[in-house]
Amino acid sequence: MACSSCSTGKDGQPRGCKNNGTCGTDGCNKLTVFDWLSNMSLPNGQKPFDCVEVRFKNSRKEFFRNEENLPLSIGDVVATQAKSGHDVGVVTLTGELVRVQMKRKKTAPDDKTLPKVYRKATQRDIDIWQKCRDREEEIKKRSREIAIALKLEMKLSDVEFQGDGSKATFYYTAEDRVDFRQLIKDMAKAFQIRIEMRQIGYRQEAQRLGGIGSCGRELCCSTWLHDFRSVSTASARYQQLALNPQKLAGQCGKLKCCLNYELDVYLEALKDFPPQDSKLMTKKGLAFCQKADIFKETLWFSYKDEPANWHPLTKQQVLEILELNKKNEKAPTLEEYAEENTTSEEKTAYENVVGEDSLTRFDKPKRNNKRRNKKRRNNKSKAKPNAK
């Protein structure tokens, strides 16, 4: 459930999240985890788990130990321990589900080095935090101007303030190693804060910034995708996709993560599928594979001398021909197999089962109403007797 600032305005236009994704309802946050253990009570004598998950700007989440046994629930704004000073974030998970998340992210629940939750954030903490968040866009623009003036080959994509406003983390992407020592000095002098530079990958940049993909939905990396598995061009080849970088690349400039979604199904279907580089020896000559449809189990072959004439063959037919070729026997012509497939297919025609009009009713030319009305008037004038 989103907060009131995310609802539509009077003119029907969306207002957008004025809290920049830090509202207390946790309804518009990225990578939100549903607490399916919230309605279950603990066994008698068992203490609640003393760690909580806290989310900061965008998708950055960390685990903190609640040593003070504060009564925390999802959506509470808390002040947490940082390397220097304190940070402010929103609690996203509490209870036993935090233990499950820590195990999934390979974090030891009994780790004594986990940072602590200081307290629930006071109104003064929240005011300072919101004031710092409002400065981020202005500082990001100014820092980009400084980087361009220093002629650094890097892209500053995002800025994140610490909750107490004493430090700012600048996230950047770059192809090569960047010497940003002078950049840190200039930014620290201009903004009067401590600066931390953190390099991220292009996929992490797209995850932080978000956006709309070519499918029309929000980016998977910014909504639910947690880990970035490697995507290679082999995934596109198995799915018989055209190796067009403009279509296969996402907003991060890398291959789309969704290329791996259906890859397992294709690999399973290709286990007993004849290879596409197979050659068939027929009585008419040598034939090569031109195209294959994996799910329809159909392959198109053409003769070496007639590359433009394709003949569809089923998977079983191709396997039979390959078995004959292994025995040094030539198979019949491709035309015989293709004719057998066409005769076995059921031809379905359109039937008007519900009494609808013809599908080609709009293709008929319209009658000229003017001519018809003119003829009608002439007939009426001839039928009238002459008035005397």
C-alpha positions in Angstrom: 0.0 0.0 0.0 1.5 3.3 -1.1 1.6 6.5 1.0 -0.7 9.4 0.3 2.0 11.4 -1.5 2.1 8.7 -4.2 -1.6 9.0 -5.2 -2.9 11.0 -8.1 -3.5 14.7 -7.9 -6.6 16.7 -8.7 -5.7 17.0 -12.4 -5.3 13.2 -12.7 -1.5 13.4 -12.9 0.6 11.2 -10.6 2.3 13.2 -7.8 5.2 10.8 -7.5 6.9 9.7 -4.3 7.8 13.0 -2.6 9.6 11.0 0.1 12.0 9.6 -2.5 11.1 6.0 -1.5 11.5 6.5 2.2 7.9 6.7 3.3 6.9 4.8 6.4 4.4 2.5 4.7 7.2 0.7 2.8 4.8 0.4 -0.1 6.9 2.0 -2.9 10.3 0.6 -1.9 12.5 -1.4 -4.2 13.1 -5.1 -3.5 10.6 -5.2 -0.7 10.3 -8.6 1.0 6.9 -9.8 2.2 7.0 -10.8 5.9 5.1 -14.1 5.7 6.0 -14.9 9.3 4.4 -11.8 10.8 1.2 -13.6 11.9 2.9 -16.5 13.5 3.7 -16.5 17.3 7.0 -17.8 18.7 7.1 -21.0 20.8 6.9 -20.5 24.6 10.2 -19.5 26.1 11.8 -18.4 22.8 13.1 -14.9 22.5 12.6 -12.9 19.3 15.5 -12.6 17.0 17.6 -9.6 17.9 18.6 -8.5 14.4 16.7 -6.3 12.0 17.0 -5.4 8.3 17.2 -1.7 7.6 17.0 -0.2 4.1 18.6 3.0 3.1 18.5 4.9 -0.2 17.4 2.9 -3.1 18.1 -0.9 -2.7 20.9 -0.7 -0.1 20.1 -2.9 2.8 22.1 -3.9 5.9 21.6 -6.0 9.0 21.8 -4.4 12.5 21.7 -5.9 15.9 19.0 -4.6 18.3 20.9 -4.9 21.5 18.6 -2.4 23.3 15.5 -4.7 22.6 13.7 -1.8 21.1 10.1 -2.6 20.1 10.7 -2.2 16.3 8.3 -3.0 13.5 8.4 -2.6 9.7 8.3 1.0 8.6 10.0 2.5 11.7 12.7 5.1 11.1 15.8 4.2 13.2 19.2 5.7 13.8 21.9 3.1 13.2 25.6 2.8 13.8 28.0 4.1 11.1 31.8 4.3 10.8 31.6 7.8 12.1 28.4 9.4 13.4 25.1 7.7 12.7 22.9 6.9 9.8 19.1 6.9 9.4 17.1 4.2 7.6 13.8 2.4 7.5 13.2 -1.0 9.1 12.1 -3.5 6.4 12.2 -6.8 8.2 12.0 -8.0 11.8 11.8 -11.4 13.6 12.7 -14.8 12.3 12.6 -13.8 8.6 15.7 -11.7 9.2 17.5 -14.9 10.1 16.4 -16.5 6.8 17.6 -13.4 4.9 20.9 -13.4 6.7 21.5 -17.1 5.8 20.6 -16.4 2.2 23.1 -13.5 2.0 25.7 -15.5 3.8 25.8 -13.4 6.9 26.4 -15.1 10.3 23.6 -14.4 12.8 26.0 -14.6 15.7 28.5 -12.2 14.1 29.7 -9.8 16.9 30.9 -7.2 14.4 27.3 -6.4 13.2 26.5 -2.7 13.7 23.9 -1.7 16.3 20.6 0.1 16.2 21.0 3.2 18.5 17.4 4.3 18.9 14.2 5.2 17.1 14.8 8.3 15.1 13.7 11.5 16.7 12.0 14.4 14.9 15.4 16.2 14.8 17.1 13.2 13.2 14.3 13.0 10.6 14.5 16.7 9.8 18.3 16.6 9.3 17.9 13.5 7.2 15.2 15.0 4.9 17.2 18.2 4.6 20.2 16.2 3.4 18.1 14.2 0.9 16.9 17.5 -0.6 20.4 18.6 -1.3 21.4 15.4 -3.2 20.2 16.5 -6.6 21.9 19.9 -6.4 25.2 18.4 -5.2 25.1 15.7 -7.9 24.8 18.3 -10.6 27.6 20.4 -9.2 29.9 17.4 -8.7 29.4 16.4 -12.4 30.4 19.9 -13.4 33.6 19.6 -11.3 34.4 16.2 -12.8 33.9 17.6 -16.4 36.2 20.5 -15.6 38.9 18.1 -14.4 38.4 16.1 -17.6 37.9 12.8 -15.7 36.5 9.9 -17.7 33.9 8.8 -15.2 30.1 9.2 -14.7 28.7 10.2 -11.3 25.4 8.4 -11.2 24.1 8.9 -7.7 24.8 10.6 -4.3 23.8 9.3 -0.9 24.1 11.3 2.3 24.6 9.8 5.6 21.7 10.3 8.0 23.6 12.9 10.2 24.7 14.9 7.1 28.4 14.5 7.9 29.4 12.4 4.9 28.2 11.8 1.3 28.9 8.7 -0.8 29.3 9.3 -4.6 28.6 6.3 -6.8 30.3 6.4 -10.2 31.0 4.2 -13.2 34.1 4.2 -15.3 35.8 2.0 -17.9 39.3 2.4 -16.5 41.0 3.4 -13.3 40.3 7.0 -12.4 42.6 9.3 -10.3 39.9 11.3 -8.4 42.1 12.7 -5.6 41.8 16.3 -6.9 38.1 15.7 -7.4 37.7 14.8 -3.7 39.6 17.9 -2.6 37.4 20.2 -4.8 34.1 18.6 -3.7 35.1 18.6 0.0 35.9 22.3 -0.3 32.7 23.1 -2.2 30.3 21.1 -0.1 32.0 21.2 3.4 31.4 17.5 4.0 33.5 14.2 4.0 33.5 12.5 0.6 33.6 8.8 -0.2 33.9 7.6 -3.8 32.5 4.1 -4.6 32.7 2.5 -8.0 29.8 0.4 -9.2 29.1 -1.6 -12.3 26.7 -0.6 -15.0 24.1 -3.1 -13.8 24.3 -1.7 -10.3 23.8 1.7 -11.8 20.6 0.7 -13.5 19.4 -1.0 -10.3 19.9 2.2 -8.3 18.4 4.6 -10.9 15.5 2.3 -12.1 13.5 2.9 -15.3 11.2 1.2 -17.8 12.4 -1.7 -19.9 11.6 -2.5 -23.5 8.8 -4.8 -22.3 7.0 -1.8 -20.8 7.5 -2.8 -17.2 9.9 -1.6 -14.5 13.4 -3.0 -14.6 13.8 -6.4 -13.0 17.0 -5.3 -11.3 15.3 -2.4 -9.5 12.2 -4.3 -8.4 12.9 -8.0 -7.6 16.1 -9.2 -9.0 18.7 -9.7 -6.3 21.7 -11.3 -8.0 23.2 -10.6 -11.4 24.1 -13.8 -13.2 26.4 -13.6 -16.2 24.6 -13.4 -19.5 26.5 -14.5 -22.7 25.6 -14.4 -26.3 25.2 -18.2 -26.2 21.9 -17.6 -24.4 20.7 -15.7 -27.5 22.0 -18.3 -29.9 20.3 -21.2 -28.1 17.0 -19.2 -28.4 17.7 -18.4 -32.1 17.6 -14.7 -31.5 19.2 -12.2 -33.9 22.6 -11.1 -32.5 21.6 -7.4 -32.6 23.3 -5.5 -29.7 20.6 -2.7 -29.9 17.8 -5.2 -29.2 19.6 -7.5 -26.8 21.2 -4.8 -24.6 19.3 -3.3 -21.7 19.5 0.2 -20.2 22.8 -0.7 -18.6 24.4 -1.4 -21.9 24.9 -5.1 -21.1 22.9 -8.1 -22.3 19.4 -8.3 -20.8 19.0 -10.4 -17.7 15.8 -11.8 -19.1 17.7 -13.8 -21.7 18.4 -16.3 -19.0 14.8 -16.7 -17.9 13.8 -19.2 -20.7 17.2 -20.6 -21.4 16.7 -23.8 -19.3 13.5 -24.6 -21.2 15.4 -24.3 -24.5 18.3 -26.4 -23.3 15.9 -29.1 -22.1 14.2 -29.1 -25.6 17.5 -29.3 -27.4 18.7 -32.5 -25.6 17.1 -34.8 -28.2 17.1 -32.3 -31.1 19.3 -32.8 -34.2 22.1 -30.3 -34.5 21.5 -27.4 -36.8 24.8 -28.0 -38.7 23.7 -31.5 -39.7 23.9 -32.5 -43.4 21.4 -34.9 -45.0 22.4 -37.2 -47.9 19.4 -37.8 -50.2 18.9 -39.3 -53.6 18.7 -35.8 -55.1 21.8 -34.5 -53.4 23.3 -33.0 -50.2 21.0 -30.9 -48.1 21.8 -28.3 -45.4 19.8 -27.0 -42.5 18.6 -23.4 -42.9 16.3 -22.9 -40.0 14.8 -24.7 -37.0 11.8 -24.2 -34.8 12.5 -25.9 -31.5 9.0 -25.9 -30.0 7.3 -26.9 -33.2 10.0 -29.6 -33.7 10.4 -28.5 -37.3 13.6 -28.0 -39.4 13.9 -26.5 -42.8 16.4 -28.0 -45.3 17.5 -27.0 -48.7 19.7 -28.6 -51.4 23.2 -27.4 -52.0 22.3 -26.4 -55.6 18.9 -24.9 -54.6 19.5 -22.8 -51.4 16.3 -20.7 -52.0 13.9 -23.7 -51.8 13.3 -24.7 -48.2 11.6 -28.0 -47.3 10.1 -28.4 -43.8 10.9 -31.7 -42.0 9.9 -32.9 -38.6 12.5 -33.7 -35.9 11.7 -37.5 -36.2 12.2 -37.4 -40.0 15.6 -35.7 -39.7 16.7 -38.3 -37.0 15.6 -41.1 -39.3 17.5 -39.7 -42.3 20.6 -39.3 -40.1 20.4 -42.9 -39.0 20.2 -44.0 -42.7 23.2 -41.8 -43.5 25.2 -43.5 -40.7 24.5 -46.8 -42.5 25.8 -45.3 -45.8 22.3 -45.2 -47.2 20.7 -42.3 -49.0 17.3 -41.1 -47.9 14.4 -40.3 -50.4 14.1 -36.7 -51.6 13.1 -33.9 -49.3 10.0 -33.2 -51.5 8.6 -36.6 -50.5 9.0 -35.8 -46.7 7.6 -32.3 -47.2 4.6 -33.6 -49.1 3.9 -36.2 -46.4 3.9 -33.4 -43.8 1.5 -31.2 -45.7 -1.0 -34.0 -46.3 -1.0 -35.0 -42.6 -1.7 -31.5 -41.5 -5.3 -30.7 -40.7 -6.6 -27.7 -42.7 -9.0 -25.7 -40.6 -11.3 -23.1 -42.2 -13.2 -20.3 -40.6 -16.7 -21.3 -39.6 -19.5 -18.9 -38.7 -20.6 -20.8 -35.6 -22.1 -17.9 -33.7 -24.0 -16.2 -36.6 -21.5 -13.4 -37.0 -21.2 -11.5 -40.3 -18.5 -12.3 -42.8 -15.0 -11.4 -41.9 -14.6 -9.7 -45.3 -17.7 -7.6 -45.0 -15.7 -4.4 -44.9 -13.9 -5.3 -48.1 -17.1 -5.0 -50.2 -17.3 -1.6 -52.0 -20.0 0.6 -50.7 -23.0 1.4 -53.0 -23.3 4.8 -54.4 -26.3 6.2 -52.5 -26.5 9.3 -54.6 -27.2 7.4 -57.8 -29.7 5.2 -56.1 -31.6 8.3 -54.7 -31.5 10.0 -58.1 -33.1 6.9 -59.8 -35.7 6.8 -57.1 -36.7 10.5 -57.7 -36.8 10.0 -61.5 -39.2 7.0 -61.1 -41.5 9.0 -58.8 -41.7 11.9 -61.2 -42.6 9.6 -64.1 -45.3 8.0 -62.0 -47.1 11.3 -61.2 -49.8 12.4 -63.7 -49.5 15.8 -65.3 -51.4 18.5 -63.4 -53.9 20.4 -65.6 
